[in-house]
Amino acid sequence: MPRKTDGMPFELYTRPTNGEDGKPLLYVRPAAPYKRTMKDVETYSGYRGVSKGLVDIAFETFMDVCCEWLSEGYRVETPLGTFAPKIKLEGEFTDPAKVKGKNVKFAGIELLPSKRFVTMVKRKQKGFYKKESNVGNAQMHDDAFMAQALRRSLSNGFTTIGIFMAVAGLKYHSAQRYLDGLCSGEHPTLRKMKFGTTYHYFPLQK
């Protein structure tokens, strides 16, 4: 049976809770190989007979108007869905009379997708296929694999989070946590130094 290669690729990750067999329960996340940008939208729009310049103007105009309304507390309904501002209280209050404008902070923007938008995505969906990769960060429990990955990433005398995550196949924060762990404790094996905005990890001399 040929392997499915169309549709949405997904990766498996482990949850903090275990199943009946004692192993971690799994969950899935999309695993698209790269992101799409506004340039891609403009290119595709050109195939549909829409001027690239018009697409950019439309988005910029919408952002300008929408941001103005959101900053005033309005919800903005669009074909994509409803955009709404999120706000939160800074601090704990029980007396409404004590809450002032300075106690309220902007907390971001939420998008509630429209039924039409969700339905259009579902109609174009072509199924799912599993990306062949480690489940979550399961390789972190393989001491031999991690030791070898560390040696490979130190081939130039140092490593960075970006280098190590690529060699070990880890996510950013997992790679950072592993490297930082080797810099602490009673017998650290790495030392961390910052150059510009990037941390470099060097092996300690035995």
C-alpha positions in Angstrom: 0.0 0.0 0.0 1.6 3.3 -1.1 2.5 5.8 1.7 0.1 8.8 1.9 1.9 12.0 1.1 -0.9 14.5 0.7 -3.1 16.2 3.3 -1.8 17.5 6.6 1.4 16.1 8.1 1.3 15.6 11.9 3.8 14.7 14.7 3.1 12.8 17.9 4.0 14.2 21.3 3.7 12.7 24.8 1.3 14.1 27.5 2.3 14.2 31.2 -0.3 11.6 32.0 -0.1 7.8 31.4 -2.5 5.4 29.8 -3.6 2.0 31.1 -0.4 0.4 29.9 1.7 2.8 32.0 3.1 4.7 29.0 2.5 8.4 28.3 -0.6 9.2 26.4 -0.1 10.8 23.0 -1.4 13.9 21.3 -0.9 15.3 17.8 0.2 18.6 16.3 0.4 19.8 12.7 4.0 19.4 11.2 4.0 21.5 8.1 7.6 21.7 6.8 7.6 25.5 6.6 5.4 28.5 7.0 3.5 30.4 4.4 4.1 34.2 4.1 2.4 37.2 2.6 4.6 36.8 -0.4 3.0 33.3 -1.0 -0.5 34.9 -0.7 0.4 37.5 -3.3 1.9 34.9 -5.7 -1.2 32.7 -5.4 -3.5 35.7 -5.9 -1.7 36.4 -9.1 -2.7 33.0 -10.4 -6.3 33.9 -9.5 -6.1 37.1 -11.6 -5.8 39.5 -8.6 -3.0 42.1 -8.7 -0.3 41.5 -6.1 -0.4 45.2 -5.2 -4.2 45.1 -4.5 -3.7 42.2 -2.0 -1.1 44.1 0.0 -3.2 47.3 0.0 -6.3 45.4 1.2 -4.4 43.8 4.1 -2.7 47.0 5.1 -6.0 48.9 5.0 -7.8 46.2 7.0 -5.1 46.2 9.7 -5.2 50.0 10.0 -9.0 50.2 10.4 -9.2 47.0 12.5 -6.5 48.1 14.9 -8.2 51.4 15.4 -11.5 49.7 16.3 -9.9 47.1 18.5 -8.0 49.8 20.5 -11.5 51.2 21.3 -12.9 47.9 22.5 -14.9 47.0 19.5 -15.3 43.4 18.2 -14.7 43.3 14.4 -16.6 40.8 12.3 -15.0 39.6 9.1 -15.4 36.6 6.7 -12.5 35.0 8.5 -14.2 35.4 11.9 -14.5 37.9 14.7 -11.5 39.8 16.1 -11.8 40.9 19.7 -9.5 42.7 22.1 -8.4 40.9 25.3 -7.8 42.8 28.5 -6.9 41.8 32.1 -6.7 43.2 35.6 -3.2 43.8 37.0 -3.5 42.8 40.6 -6.2 41.3 42.8 -9.3 43.3 43.6 -12.6 42.6 45.5 -13.9 46.2 45.6 -15.1 47.5 42.2 -14.7 51.1 43.4 -10.9 50.5 43.6 -10.5 49.4 40.0 -9.1 52.3 37.9 -8.1 52.5 34.2 -4.4 52.2 35.2 -5.2 48.7 36.7 -6.3 47.4 33.3 -3.8 46.1 30.7 -4.1 45.1 27.1 -3.6 41.3 26.9 -3.7 40.6 23.1 -6.2 39.8 20.4 -8.3 36.7 19.9 -9.9 35.4 16.7 -13.1 33.4 16.8 -13.2 31.8 13.3 -16.4 32.0 11.4 -18.4 28.9 10.5 -17.9 29.7 6.8 -14.1 29.8 7.3 -13.9 26.6 9.2 -16.2 24.9 6.7 -14.0 26.0 3.8 -10.9 24.6 5.5 -12.6 21.3 6.1 -13.8 21.0 2.5 -10.2 21.4 1.3 -8.8 19.0 3.9 -7.3 15.8 2.2 -6.7 13.7 5.3 -3.6 13.3 7.4 -0.3 11.5 7.3 2.3 10.9 10.0 5.7 12.6 9.7 8.3 10.0 10.5 10.2 11.4 13.5 10.8 10.7 17.2 7.7 10.9 19.4 7.9 14.2 21.2 11.3 14.3 22.8 11.5 10.6 23.6 15.1 10.6 22.5 16.0 12.5 25.7 15.5 9.3 27.6 18.2 7.5 25.5 21.4 8.4 27.3 23.6 6.9 24.6 21.9 8.8 21.8 22.0 12.1 23.7 25.7 11.7 24.6 26.5 11.0 20.9 24.4 14.0 19.8 26.2 16.2 22.2 29.6 15.1 21.0 28.6 15.7 17.4 27.3 19.2 18.1 30.5 20.0 19.9 32.7 19.2 16.8 33.7 22.9 16.5 34.6 23.2 20.2 31.3 24.6 21.2 27.6 24.2 20.5 24.5 26.4 20.6 20.8 25.7 21.3 20.1 25.9 17.6 23.0 23.5 16.6 22.1 21.0 19.3 18.4 20.9 18.6 19.1 20.2 15.0 21.6 17.4 15.8 19.5 15.8 18.5 16.1 16.4 16.8 14.7 18.3 19.8 12.5 21.3 20.2 14.1 24.6 21.2 13.1 24.6 24.9 14.0 21.0 25.4 17.4 21.5 23.9 18.0 24.6 26.0 16.8 22.7 29.2 19.2 19.8 28.4 22.2 22.0 27.8 21.5 24.2 30.8 21.2 21.1 32.9 24.8 20.1 31.9 26.0 23.5 33.2 24.7 23.1 36.7 24.9 20.6 39.5 27.9 19.2 41.5 29.7 18.0 38.4 28.9 20.3 35.4 30.3 19.3 32.0 29.5 22.5 30.1 29.9 26.2 30.7 27.6 28.8 29.1 28.8 32.1 27.7 26.7 34.7 25.8 28.1 36.3 22.6 25.7 38.9 21.3 22.3 37.4 21.6 23.3 33.8 21.4 24.5 31.5 24.2 27.5 29.3 23.4 28.2 26.1 25.4 31.8 24.9 25.9 32.9 21.6 27.3 34.7 21.8 30.6 38.2 20.4 30.7 38.4 17.2 32.8 
